[in-house]
Amino acid sequence: MDNKVMGKPDAVSLGSETWARPVYAWYVAVMLTLASTLAFVDRQIIALLVDPIKTDWHLTDSQIGLLQGPAFGLLYIIMGLPFGRLSDSHSRRHIITFAIFAWSLMTMFCGMAKGFWLLFLSRMGVGIGEAGLTPAAGSMLGDYFPRRKISRPFSLYTMGIWFGGGIAMLAGGYIMGLLADIDYVSLGFLGEFRPWQFVFLAIGLPGVLLALVFYLTVLEPSRKGMLNTGGVAKGVPLADVFRYLWSYRAALALHFLAYMAVAFFMYG
């Protein structure tokens, strides 16, 4: 075991592979859950700010729909695939750190936007950043927990979605309530911001701090389940991945359709 990858105090042997000690593995699971929570806060906060954005910028319902849907969703969907492939061969720790920092910074840029198209581009940036989290997080959890114990940490990680949705409404509503009688918030050399713009800034800042803490405290785990060819560990070829997916196409198609239906009703 490379001590730079998994320090000796945090490693235990299980069968032919070495795993992190449970306490540290669960710490990583909690950190990933916090990241998932903040991702959904940053994703959903705009739903709380529809009315003031429309009022200040005189936007139509169609423009608001573009900000909430395609601006975020299209690149979030598309970029998930390359981020997934990168997670197969590159440091998940670096990918997740970049993802948290990127979407948090772009959320703050949403608050600095001076018009519809700048806000649209900032929302696209949020989507690109968040696309990097789940592929790398799923891969990392699989290397921190044995397969027979992966259900609970992954369930915890998935709960971040629901935590985030609630926190977005609670925190955003609380901040808007505090600023209800204020027309502008002055932030020194950054300028003056409307209360709804300040909400974007306030909601994005914790993610920047979390990215730093994640980078400093979470180690990249050694990869488990690699193919061993001639004494050299290798990942599964992409062609084999697609063949595997095709062999289960009926089950996967139903799964994707069902998840689309859940998302349709949830976001609607």
N, C-alpha and C positions, 0 to 999 in steps of 0.2 A: 504494500500500500504506500503510495506517494504521500509523505507527510504534508506536502504543500497542498494536496487535494483534500485529504481528510486527516486531521491531526490525530496522533496516537491516543490521546485521552478520550477522544470522541468516537473511537472505532471498536467494534466487537466482531468476532468471527461467527458466521452462521453458515454451516455447511462449507462449501468451497468458496464463498464470497464473504467480504468484509463489509459490515454495515455500520453506520453511525450509531452511537448510543441513543436509546429512545428519547431521553430528555432533549438532546440537541436536535434530533429529527423532528420532534414535535415543536420545538422552537422555530425551525424552518417552516413547518406547516402553518404556524400562527403568523409568521411574517408574510407568507404567501397569501394567507387569508386577508391580512390587512391590506396588501396590495390589491387584491381582488375587490375588497370593499371600497377603497379609494377610487379604483377604476370605475366602479358603477356610480359612485357619487359624482365624479366628473362627467360621466356620460349622461346622467339623468338630470343634473341640476338645471339644465336649460328648460326643462318642462315646468319648473316653478317660476321661471322668469319670462314666460311667453307674453303676458300682458304688458309689463313695463317695456319690454323690447319693442313690441308692436306699437305702443303709444309713442315712444321716443323717436322711433325711426319710420313710423307710418308704414309698417310692413303689412303685406297681405297674408292671409291664411296659407296660401301656397308657398310663400317664401319661408314662413315659419315651418311648414312641413318639410321643406328642403333642408333647413338647418337641423331639424330633429332626426330626419331619416337619411336620405342619400348622402348628405355631407359627411356624416359619421359612418354610416353603414357600408357604403360601397367599398371604401378602402379598408375598412375593418375586415370585411370578408375576403377581399383579394389578397391583402398582405398577410393573412393568417397562414397561407400556404408557404411562401418563402421563409417566413419566420419559423414555421414548423420544420422545414428542411435544415435551416441554420441550427436549430436546436439539436438536430441529430449529430452534428459534427463540431459545433463550437460551444464555448462556455455559456451555459444557461445563466449563470450568475451575471455575466456581462450583459447578456440579452435582456434579462429582467430589469437590471439596473437602468439600462438605456431606456427601456419601455416606460418604467415608472417616471423617470425624469422627463422624457419626451412628452407624454400625455399631460403631465402636471404643468409643464411649462406652456404647452399649447392651450390648456385651460385658462391659465393666467393671460395669455395673449387674447383669448376670447374677451376678457374684460378690458383689454386695451384697444380692441378693434374700433374703428371709427366709422364703420359702415357695413352694409349687408355682406359684401363680397369678402371683406377682410375677416368677418366673423365666420363666413362659410369656409374659407381656407383654414382658419384656426380649428374649426370643428373637424375638418379633414385630418389635420395634424393629430387631434385627439384620437381619431379612429386608427391612424397608422401606429401610434404609440401603444394603444391598448391591444392591438393585434399581436404584439410580441409577448404578452404575458402568459396566456393560457397554454400555448404549445410548449413553451419553456418550463412553465410551472408543472404541468403534467409529467413531463420528462424528468424533471428534478425530483418530484415526489416518488416516482417509480424507482429512483436510485437511492432514496433515503429510507424507503420502507419495503420490506419483502412483500411479494405479491399477495400472500395470504393476509397481510395486515394493511393493504393500501386503501381499503374501502373507507375507513373512518377519517383518515387525514384528507382524502380527496373530497369526502362529504363536507368536512369542515371548510375546505377551500371553496367549494361550490356555494356554501352559505354566505360567502362574502357578497354575492349578487344581491341577496335579500337584505343583508345588513346595509349595503351601500344605498339601495333604493330608499330605505327608511331614513337613513342619516342625511341623504341629500335633501329630503323634504324638511326634516327637523332642523338641521343646521342652517340650510338656506332660508327657511321661514323665520328662524330666530334672528338671523342677521338682518333680514329685510324688516322685521319688526322693530329692531333697535334703530334702524335708519329711516323709519317711516316718516318722520317729520323733517328729514334732511334732504335738501335738493342735490347737493354735491358733497363728495368726500375728498378732501385735499390730502394728497400723499407727497407733499414736498415737490422735489424736482421731477417726479413722475407726472405731476399735473393733478387735475381734478377729475373725479369719476362719479357717474351716476350710481346710486345705491346698487342697482342690479349688476353694474360692472364691477363694483367692489366685491360682490358675492363671488364672482368668478375668480378674482384675485385671491380672496380668502380661502376658497375651497381648493385652489390649485397649490397653494404654498405647502400644506402638509406632505404632499406627494414628493416635493423636492427634498424635503428632510428625510422622508422614508427611503428614498433612493440612496441617500448617503449612508444611512444606518444599515440598509440591506447590503450594500457593497462592502461595508467594513466588518459585518458580523456573520454573513452567510458564506459558507465555503462551497466550492464546486465539488459535488460528489463524484466518485469514480463511477464509470458507466457499467451497468450490470447487463447480463444477457447478450453480450456481444458474440458474434460468430468468431470461431477460432480456426483460422486457415493457415496452416504451416507455422503455428506458434505466434501468428500476428492477429490481434483482435480487430475485427472490422464490423461495421454496421451492416444492416440489411440493404442490399441494392434497391434503388428506387423502383426498378422494374418488378422486383419481387413484391414490393409493397402494393403496387397497382394490381398485380395478379391476385394477391390475397384479398384486396378490397372487391375485386370483380367476382371472386368466388362466393362472396357473401352479399352480392349486390341487392338481392331481394330484402334481406333483413335491414341492411343499411339504408336502402331507399325508404322503407317504412319508418325507420328511426328518424331520418332527416325530415320527412314530411310531418311526423308527429311533433318534432321540435319546432319546426316552422309554424305549426298551428299554435303551439304554446306561446311562442314569441309574438305571433300576430295578435292574440288576445291580450297578452300581458302589456305590450307596448300600446295597443289600441286603447 
